[in-house]
Amino acid sequence: MTRMIRFHDRLKLRASGPAAIAAATVVASAMAVPPMAAEVAPTADRAAAAAADFLLESTTHERVSLWAPRPERRGTVVAFLRQDCPVSKLFAPVIGALAKEYSEQGFTFLAVDATPGVDATKAAAFARSTGLDLDPLLDPLGAVAPRFEIANAGSVVVLDESLVPVYRGAIDDRPTSGAPGRPQHDWLVEAIEALIADEEVAVEGAPATGRELASSTKPKITYHEHVAPILHTQCAVCHHEGQVGPMELLDYDDAKGWAPQIAEVVGNGRMPPWHADPRFGSFENERRLTETEKATLIEWAAAGAPAGDAKKKQPATKWDDDGWAMGTPDLVIQLPEPESIPATGYVDYRYKLVDPKLTKDVWVQAAEIRPTARDATHHVLALYIPPGKAPLEALTGLNDGSLVGAGYFAVQVPGCRPNIYPAGAGKKIEAGAKFLFQLHYTPNGKATTDQCQMGLQFCKEPPKQEVKTRGVFSYRLRIPPNEPRYVTTAEWAFKKPTRLISMFPHMHTRGTAFRFEKVVGKGASTERTILCDVPKYDFNWQNFYLPKEPPLFAAGDTIFCTAAYDNSTGNPFNPDPSKTVQWGDQTYEEMMIGYIDYIEEE
């Protein structure tokens, strides 16, 4: 059956969507919440909507997301093709021509080549020979079409500016048997024109008549030929000795026993640990698998994790980094002696002063903190103490949150990667400066010790720009018992023209979602831009988000952060839903901090 969503149905979808849910259930914190806060509040519910998103590789090896931000988006057309399908060959030039015709009106056309086992060379040749005039996206395992209930090649799906499907079916009704004839109904064009006119999309087309996309001729998935390249390039960076992954995934013996768990965490989106909504912002450090990579891992596990032909075995990546994710450091700063961590109880923050004994100024390109007792470490902050200053001066105002606002030199939290700065920028350490390590330990039932290290890589030459860090935070948290939807906000106005180079949300186990926005102007002239949206925050894998194109803030522009919490029994990570929760150091308490790295422009 052809799916059709009429205009009034689209309105219902939008009215019952995440924004409406958030507005109906939001509970404001003690801070004043602007009217927009409830409307733009992130929600974990929206994460379910991402099921329609897909990421596929093109013939030029670009990784293309359906939801990728695109300027002037009015609509998106996704066409499904097979190289061995006459209907696909007939309509390929039609799709190419329509893509050219409507590109300047805000329409993006994506052509998915779902030929079983398709590769880049064959897909590119098919596009050239048929006049498709688009770079096809490769779907050799047919992972995408079922998401849109597409069964036949030659089908198209039309999505509106909010990526809601409004038409699905054939392109038009021209004869597909080879007989001459012109179409009587241009269903695809009618749907596009309705969106352009902001009118009801009332067209109902016939199902496409191309070859079935489901096929039993998919390639047999084996470790050496198909799985190893994925694990080596996408997973081993965290899953090798000394890194945050709980096991190594470097060879067949490592991977085969974990195959069911790999399939599970890839299938439910827990791995790779990347939580940004792809509709907002593009990030240098994005960690996502394509639909083909996901399907490969899942089908391999379902087949019993076959090894395959040993002659096709690929050498595993060698990690000559002594366990440092950023690579070998130029300087290692270590706690002077091990810290004892009890098996049970609560451990207050500890502060340890370390002198790196630098006799000249240096600039840091990358910093990485490595606890030796990772499982019992909640976080580590390395706080910079300038020459001649007493450590207590840095701690002044701790109780009112000013230390949070002042940021950190480097940080380690669960799942976090190194602090790496753009070329031509870095953080300065003056000769005679010291570091005060803030250590937060969480006993896990086994007494142990920790002797944390911080590795530094120096800039090859003095950078032109200095990186600064601060926290944008809401200190006045008061989350009621059994409250599933608590929202709080915080903001910071830049005093100078500033370029934002990273965003890092931090909450504890009740945190569910976090959003960063750029706010320009005030009152009726206010403009808001979502820079990064994390609809499903994960305390155990906390990410930095590094924009590919760092946004520029003028003096007076604001970075605005919104956070959501679930203090109900519906949150499986909630320590105690019966408690009122406030700001606090321990994991069973809460925080709300939007850390940012930035560069003040000259």
N, C-alpha and C positions, 0 to 999 in steps of 0.2 A: 504494500500500500504506500502511496505517496504521502509524505508528511507535509502538512501545511499548518502554519500558525497565522491566524488572521490578526489584524491590528489590535482588536480589543483583547485577544488572548495574550499578545505581547505585553500589553499594559498590565494585565494580571500577573504575568511572570515577573515583571519589574517591581510591581507594588508588593509582591510577596517575597521579594528577594532579600539578600543580606542586609541592605541598608534599612529596609522596613523592619526586619526582625530586630536589628540593633536598636533602632529608634524606639521600638515598643518595649524593650527589655532593659535598656541601659540604666545603670545606677551610677550617678556622678560621684566623684570623690569630693573631698573637702575643698579642692581647688575649684575655681570658677571654670566651668566648661562652656566654651562658646557654642552657639546654636549649631554650628557645623559639626561639632565633635561627634554627636550621635549619628549623623548622616554618613560620616566618613569613617566611623570606627571600624577597625578590622574585626573580622569574625572568623573563627575556625569553621563555622558552617559553610563559608564560601569555598573552603578547600575542596568540598565534594564536587563543586561545579567544574573543577579543573579536569574532570574525567574526559571531557571532550577535547582538551588540549592535546597536541602531539608535537613531538620533536623528531624530525627525520633528516637524514643527510642527503645533500644534493649531489649531482654528478661532479661538482667542483669541490666536494667535501665540506661545503658550508653546512652547519647545523642550523636548520630552519624550524622555528616554532610557529605554530598557528597563532598563538597569543602574543607573539612578539610585538612590541609597540611600533606602530606605523603611523606616520603623519597623515592627517586628513582622512582617517579611516571612515569610510561610509559603509563599506561592506566587504566581505571576503567570499570568493568562490573557490571551492575545492573540487577538482575534477579527478575521477578515478579511472585509470586506463590500464589495459594489458596489451603488450606488443603483439600477441597472437590473436587479437580480436579485431575483426573487420569494422565493427562499430567504433572502436577506439580510433582506428586509422581514419575513418570517415570524419569524425568530429574533432580530431586533434588540431587541424588548421582553423576550425571554427573557434575553438577555445583560444588559440593564439591571437586571432584577429580581434575577438572580444576583449582580451586582456589589453591590447594596445588601445582600443577604442575607449575603454572605461578607466584606464589607469589615471588619467588626469582628473577624474571625478571621484577619486578616493577609493577605488576598488582594487583589491589585491587578488590576483588569480594564482592558485597553487595547483600544480599538476602532480598527482601521486601516481607513480608507475608501480603498480601492484603485481607485475608479472612475477610468478614464483621464481625465486632465486636470482632476480634481476641484479645486475651490477652496473657500475657507473658507465663503463664503456658502451654496453648495449643500450642503456637508457638514453645516453647522449646521441647515439646513432639513430635511434627510433625518433627522437625529437627532431633531428635534422631532416630525416627522410619524409616525415609526415607534415612538416611545416608547423609544428607545435609552437616553436619560437618562445619556449619557456624552458628554464632549467628544471628538469623533473626531479622530484623527491623520491628516494628509493625506499620501497616497502616490500622487500623480498619475501617476508613471512606473512604478509597480509594482516598486519596488526592494527591498522587504522580504520579501515572500512567498517568493521563491526561496530565501532563506537557511534557511527552515524546510521546504523542499520542499513548500510549499503551492501547489496548482494551482487550487482552486475557492473561490469566495466561500461564506460560511457556515461555513468551517473555523475551528477553534480550536486553539491550541497551549497546553498547560499546562506550566509550568516550576516546579520545586521551589524551595526557599529558596536553593539555590546556583545557580539559573538553569539547571539541567540539564533538558532537555525530557523529560517523562515520559508525555505523551499528545498525540496529534495526530489530528484527524479531525472528525467531525460532533458536534454538541451532543447530540442524541438521535435517536431513530428515528421521530418523529412523521411522518405523511404530509406531503409537501411539494408535493403536486399540488393542494392545495385541498380535498381530501376530509376530512371530519371524522374525528377519531380522536385518542386520547391516546398518548403514547409508552410503549412497553414497556420501553425501556432508556434510562436517563439517564446516558449515558457520561461527560459532562463532570462532572456532580454526583458520580458514583462516584469519579472521579479526584481531585476536590477533597477528598472525605470521606476517601479513603485517605491523602492527605497530612496532613490534620488529625490522623488517628489514628496517623500515622507507621507506616503499614502498607504492604505491597506494592501498588504501582499496577499491578494486573493487568488492567485493563480494556482491551479491544480494540474500538474503535468502527469503524463503517463510514466510508468516505470521504464528505465532504460532497458534495452534488449541486448546488450553486449554479453560477452562470456561471463560465467560465474567467476567471482573473485576467489571464493573458497576453492582450495585445490589440495589434492593428496600428493602432489608432485613437489612439495617443499623439500629442500635439501635436508639430509640427515645431519643433525647437529652433533658435533663431537668436540671434545676439549681442545685437542691440539690445533684443529683447523679453525674453530669458530669462537670458543670460549676464552682461551688463553689471551688472544689479543685484547679482549675487553677487560679482563681482570688486570692485565699488565698496564694498560694505559689509563683505566678509569678507577681502579680500586687499590692497586698495590701501593700507591702513594701514601695511603693511610694504613694499609695492611701489610707492613713489613716491620722488622724488628725495631723496637724503640718508638714506634709511632702509636697514634691513638686508637687504631683498629685493634679489636680484642684478639685477632688471630692473623696469621700470615696467609697470603693468597698468591704465592709465587710459583707454585708448580702443581701438577696434577694431584699428587698425594696430599697437598695442603687443601685443595679445593673440593675434591670428590666427597669427603665426609661432610662438608658444609653445604652441599648442593641444595638440599631442601630448604635450609635457612636462607641461603642466598636468594632462591626463588621467592620465598615469602616476603623478605624485606624489600626486594626490588618490586615485587608485584603490588605491595601496599604503599610504596612510595617512601618508606623510611630510609632507604639507601638508593643512591648516594645521599648524604645528609645536606640537602639544599632546599631551603624553605621559602624562597622569594617567589611571589606571584609573577609569572612571566609576562603579564600584561603591563607591568610597570617597571621600567628601567631595564637596561642591559648591563651586564656585569662581567668584568674581566675574569673573575675567579668562579664563574658559574660551574656548578657540578651537577650535570644532568645526563642521563642516559637517553639515547634515541629509543624509539619504539622497537626498532630492530634489535638493539642491544638487549633491551628488557626481554623481548620475546625469545631471543637466543638463550639467555640464561634460564628462563622459565621452562622452555621446551627441553633443554639439556637435562635439567633436574628431573622432569617428568619422564624422560627416556631412561633414567637410571644412571645418569652421569657417565656416558661412554667416553673412553679415552680417545679412540680413533687411531689413525695411522701415526705411529711413532716417528715415521720419516718426516712428517709435517710439523714435528715439534719445534716450537719457536723458543729461542733462548729468553729466559726471564730477565727483566730489567735488573741491572746490578746497582745497588744503592751504596755508593762509596761516600757516605755522609756521617758515619758513626752515630746514626740515629737522629741526626738533626734534620728536620723537615725542610729547612731553608738551605741546607748544604753546610759544609764545614765552616764554623765561625772563625773570625779573626781574634776574638777575645772571649773567654769564658769567665763569668763572674759567679762564684759559688758561695753558698752560705758557709760561714767559718766552721760550723760543726753540725752534725745531724740533729734534727728536731724530733723529739719523742712524741708519738701520737698514741694515746690510749686506745684500748679495744672498744670502749663504750663511753658514753657521756657526751657532753658538749664542750667544745674547745673554743675559748675566746680568740679573737684575732691576736696574732703575734706579730711583732715588729722587730726586724733584725737589720741593723745598719751594716752595710758592706762598702768598703773602700776599694775601688778598682785600681787605685794608685796610678792614675794617669798623670803624666807630667806635661802633656800638651793637649790642646783641644782636638777633638775628633768628631767626625760626622758619621752617623749611623744610617745605613741603607736598609738593614733588616735586623729584627730582634726576635728571639724565641726563648720562652721560659719552659724549662723541663723539670717538673717535680720527679723525684725518684720514687715517691709513693703516690702515683697518679690516682689510684682508686680511693685514696683517703683524702684527696685534696679537692676542696670546693673551688678555690681560686687563688691566684697569686697576682698581686700588683707590684710592679717595680716603680717606686716613686722617686722622682729626681730631687736631690738635695743640692742646690747650687753651692759653690765654694763659699765658705765663711758663714753658712747658715746652720743653725742648730736643727736637728731633726724635729724637735717639738714644734718649731715654727711651721713646719709643713703640716702638722696635725692640728693646728689651731682651728677651731670651728668644726671639728669632726662631728659633733652631735647635731649640728644644723645642716649637715650635708655638704659643706663647702669643699671638703676634700673630694667628694664625688665630682663636683663641678670642675675642679681643677684637673681632672683627668689622670693620666698615668703616663709613664714612659713606655712600659710594655705590660702585657697582660697575658695570663693563662687562665682559661676556664674550660669546662668539659667540651671536648671536640674541637677546640679552637686551633686555628693554624697560625703560623708565624705572622708577626707584624712586618709587612714588606711595603716599602714606600716607592713612589714612582721615580723613574730616572730623573736626575736633576733636582731631587728633593731629599731631605733627610732630617734627622733629629740631632741636635748638637749636644755633646758632652764637654763641659769645660774642664780644663786641668784642675785637679783638686776637688771635683764634684764627687758626691757619694750617692749610693742608692739605699733607700729604705724599703725593704721587702715586707709587704703586708701579706701574711700567711693565714689562710683560713682552712683549717682541717676539719673533716667530718668523719669521725670514727666509724668503721664498718664491721666491727666484731673481731678484729684481729689487731693486736698491738704491733706497731711498726715504727719505723723512723723515716725521715725525709731529709735529704740534703739537696735542696733545689739549686738549679743552675740557670743562668741567663746567658745565652750566646748572642754575640753581636757581630754583624758583618759591617765593615766600614765602607763608606763611599770611596770610590777610586780617586775622586778629586772633590774639593769643597763644592757643595751644591749651591745653586743659585737661590733656592727657596727652602724655607724652614717649615717642617711639619709640626703642627700643634694638635693637641688632643684635649677635649673637654667632654664632660658628661652633661646631657640635658635630662633633668630628672624631676620626678614628682615625689617629694619626701613625705607628703601628708597622706599616705595611704591609710585607708580604714575600710577593709573589705568585710562586709557582714557575713555571718554564718550562713551556710547553705545557699550562697548567692552564685548562680551560674554565669552571670554576665555583669561584671563590674568593669567600668571604664574610667581611666584617668588620663590626663594630658599634661604635657610640659612643653615649654617653648624657650627659644633663645634668639635674641636679635643680634645680628652681626654688626659690629661697630665700624668695620672696614670692608671694602670689597674682598670677597673670600671665595675660594674654590674648594668645594667639598670633595675629598678623595676617598673617604670610606664611612660606612655606617655600621654600627654594631649594637643591636638591642640586647639588653640584659634584664632578665627577670628570674624568678625562681620557679618552683614546680607548679604553682597555680597559674602562671602566665600562659596564655593561649595564643595571643596575636599581638603584633606590633607594626606600627606604620610610621614612616618618616615622610613629611611633606615640606615643600617650599611654599612659603606664604609671602606674597607681595601685595603691598597696599593695605588699606584698612576700610572698614565699613562696606558700603555698596560696591566699591571698586576693588575689593579683595580678589586676588587670583591665587588659587591653590593648585599645586602640582604634586602628584604622588611620586616620590623619588624611589621608595622601596616599601613594599608591603609584604609582611610575613604573616600569612593567614593561619599558620599552624606552627607556632613557636615550640621548639624542643629544647628543654633545659640541658639535655645530655649531649647535644651537638649544636653548639652556639657558633654562628658564622659571622665573619666580616663580609660586608657587601661593598665591592669596589666598582664604582660606575665606570663603564668604558669611556664615557664622556662626562667628566666631573662637572657638576652644575656650578654655575657662578652665581653668587649672591651679591647684590649691591649693598652698600651700607644701609642699615635699617630693615633689610629683608630678614625674615624669620625662618628658623628651622623649627617645625612643629611636630611633636611626637605624640602618638596615641597608643595606649596599651590596654589590653583586655585580659581579664582574669576569670577563672572558674574555680570558685570555692565550694563546689557542690560535690555530692557523691558520684556524679557523672564523670568526674575527673579522676582517672585511675591513679594519678600521681599525687593526689591531694593527701597531705599528712593527717589532716583532721578538719573535715568540713564543718564541725560544730563550733569552731573558734572564730572570733573576730581577728582578722589578720592585719598587722601594721608593718611599717618599715622595720627591718631588722637584719642583723648579720647572718643569722642561722638559716639553713635551707628551709626550715619549716616556717620561717617568716617570709617577707616579700621585699622586693626592690622594683623600681621602675627607672631604668637609666637608658637613654639613647646616646651611647658614646659616638663621637664623631672625630675623625682626623681631617684636618683642613690646612689650607695654605692661604695666608693673607697676601693678596696681590699688591704689587707696588702701585 
